[in-house]
Structures are given as structure tokens and as C-alpha cells.
């Protein structure tokens, strides 16, 4: 089923609940790129016919489902599929890292004015989060700011 993913909010798990960070400094930083209220992405969701019918009927009645994204679910799904799924996932990560490296090179070495520093930061963060996982990125980033490097 083809769907439109409409970004609404940044949230963080905080003491047993998801809290919006939209109106905070980090929320402002996160919203500098494409992920801000109203941004729409093309997507696809795989449902059996019964679930697709249920979802379609609820939407027709004016109800909107809300989903969270869990990248670890991609890894778990890929692990259950033939090896080609894992290879495609790893290929996507490599493409993201290559894209980020090219942008960083253009900005740092060639001083490309078409790439902003905030944009480059978002691109690098996105690539690292996808490669490392968001939790590992946060740990790495926090340890780096405390003087530990790994």
C-alpha cells in the first residue's frame, strides 16, 4: 500500500513516556533539515488485505494512524529475509555514508558555498545514526564531548 508519511514532531523517550522536543533548542536543531512539521515523504507499508481494509476504512472515516519509526525493526526484518535484504540494507547504509563523505569533502576541502554548515551537520548526523544506530550515536557524541574518543 503506497502511503504519504507526513512529519509531525520530534519526540524523546523520557521517564516512561514520549515527550515532544519540538519547542526546545534540540528540537529547533533537528527541524533545520527536511524533518519539520508538514514535510511529506513517499512511503510504502506492507499489510495483509484485512489490515489494509481496516486502515483504509478508518482513514475514510477521518481517523489518522500515527506510527513511530524504529530502524532496528528494519534490521530484524532483514535478518528474517533472504540474505539479499541484509545486503540491500547494508548497501543503503554505504550509500548514505558515501553521500555524507562527498558533502563533507566538498564543504571542507573545496569550501563549497552551496552546502551550509548546519546542512552538513544534519547530513553527517543522519548517516552516522543510520550506520551506528541512534542510541550508539548519542553515546558516541556524548563521550566525544567529554574528551573520550572511539
C-alpha positions as CSV (number, residue, x, y, z in Angstrom):
1,X,0.0,0.0,0.0
2,X,1.5,3.3,-1.1
3,X,1.3,6.0,1.6
4,X,2.4,9.5,2.4
5,X,4.5,10.0,5.5
6,X,3.8,13.4,6.9
7,X,6.3,14.5,9.6
8,X,4.7,16.0,12.7
9,X,7.0,16.1,15.6
10,X,10.3,15.1,17.2
11,X,9.9,13.1,20.5
12,X,12.2,11.6,23.0
13,X,11.6,8.7,25.4
14,X,11.7,10.3,28.9
15,X,10.7,8.5,32.0
16,X,8.2,6.1,30.5
17,X,6.6,8.5,28.0
18,X,7.4,10.2,24.7
19,X,7.9,13.9,25.2
20,X,7.9,16.4,22.3
21,X,11.2,18.3,21.9
22,X,9.8,20.4,19.1
23,X,9.9,23.7,21.0
24,X,13.3,23.1,22.5
25,X,16.9,24.0,21.4
26,X,17.5,20.5,20.2
27,X,14.0,20.4,18.5
28,X,15.0,23.6,16.6
29,X,18.2,22.0,15.6
30,X,16.5,18.8,14.4
31,X,14.0,20.8,12.4
32,X,16.6,22.7,10.4
33,X,16.6,20.0,7.7
34,X,13.8,18.2,6.0
35,X,12.3,16.8,9.2
36,X,9.9,19.5,10.3
37,X,6.2,19.8,10.6
38,X,4.3,19.1,7.4
39,X,7.2,17.6,5.4
40,X,5.8,14.8,3.3
41,X,7.7,11.7,2.1
42,X,6.5,8.9,-0.2
43,X,6.4,5.5,1.6
44,X,5.1,2.0,1.4
45,X,3.6,-0.2,4.1
46,X,3.1,-3.9,3.7
47,X,-0.2,-5.1,5.0
48,X,-2.4,-8.2,4.6
49,X,-5.7,-7.5,2.9
50,X,-7.6,-7.5,6.2
51,X,-5.3,-4.9,7.8
52,X,-5.3,-2.8,4.6
53,X,-9.1,-2.7,4.5
54,X,-9.3,-1.8,8.2
55,X,-6.8,1.0,7.8
56,X,-8.4,2.4,4.6
57,X,-11.9,2.4,6.2
58,X,-10.6,4.2,9.3
59,X,-8.9,6.9,7.2
60,X,-12.1,7.3,5.1
61,X,-13.9,8.0,8.4
62,X,-11.4,10.8,9.3
63,X,-9.1,8.9,11.6
64,X,-5.3,9.2,11.1
65,X,-2.9,6.5,12.3
66,X,0.3,7.6,14.0
67,X,3.4,5.4,13.6
68,X,6.9,5.6,15.2
69,X,9.9,4.7,13.2
70,X,12.2,2.0,14.6
71,X,15.3,1.4,12.5
72,X,16.0,-1.8,14.5
73,X,12.8,-3.2,13.0
74,X,14.5,-2.9,9.6
75,X,17.4,-4.9,10.9
76,X,15.2,-7.6,12.5
77,X,13.1,-7.8,9.3
78,X,16.2,-8.1,7.2
79,X,17.5,-10.8,9.4
80,X,14.4,-12.9,8.7
81,X,14.6,-12.4,4.9
82,X,17.0,-14.0,2.4
83,X,20.5,-12.5,2.5
84,X,19.6,-10.1,-0.3
85,X,17.6,-8.0,2.2
86,X,20.5,-7.6,4.5
87,X,22.8,-6.7,1.6
88,X,20.3,-4.1,0.4
89,X,20.2,-2.6,3.9
90,X,24.0,-2.5,4.1
91,X,24.2,-1.1,0.6
92,X,21.8,1.7,1.7
93,X,24.0,2.5,4.7
94,X,27.1,2.6,2.5
95,X,25.3,5.0,0.1
96,X,24.4,7.3,3.0
97,X,27.9,7.3,4.3
98,X,29.4,7.9,0.8
99,X,26.9,10.8,0.2
100,X,27.9,12.3,3.6
101,X,31.6,12.0,2.9
102,X,31.2,13.6,-0.5
103,X,29.4,16.5,1.0
104,X,31.9,16.9,3.8
105,X,34.8,16.8,1.3
106,X,33.1,19.5,-0.9
107,X,32.5,21.8,2.1
108,X,35.8,21.3,4.0
109,X,38.2,20.9,1.1
110,X,36.6,22.9,-1.7
111,X,34.7,25.4,0.6
112,X,31.6,24.8,-1.5
113,X,29.2,27.7,-0.6
114,X,26.1,25.8,-1.7
115,X,26.5,23.5,1.4
116,X,25.7,25.1,4.7
117,X,27.4,24.0,7.9
118,X,24.1,23.1,9.5
119,X,23.1,21.2,6.4
120,X,26.4,19.3,6.5
121,X,25.9,18.6,10.2
122,X,22.4,17.2,9.5
123,X,23.7,15.0,6.7
124,X,26.6,13.6,8.8
125,X,24.3,13.0,11.8
126,X,21.8,11.2,9.6
127,X,24.4,9.0,8.0
128,X,26.1,8.2,11.4
129,X,22.7,7.5,13.1
130,X,21.8,5.1,10.3
131,X,25.1,3.4,10.4
132,X,25.6,3.2,14.2
133,X,22.0,3.4,15.4
134,X,20.6,6.5,17.1
135,X,21.4,5.3,20.7
136,X,25.1,4.5,19.8
137,X,25.4,7.8,18.1
138,X,24.2,9.7,21.2
139,X,26.6,7.7,23.4
140,X,29.5,8.4,21.0
141,X,28.6,12.1,20.7
142,X,28.3,12.5,24.5
143,X,31.6,10.7,25.1
144,X,33.3,12.7,22.4
145,X,32.2,16.0,24.1
146,X,33.6,14.7,27.4
147,X,37.0,14.0,25.9
148,X,36.7,10.3,25.1
149,X,37.2,9.3,21.5
150,X,36.2,6.0,20.0
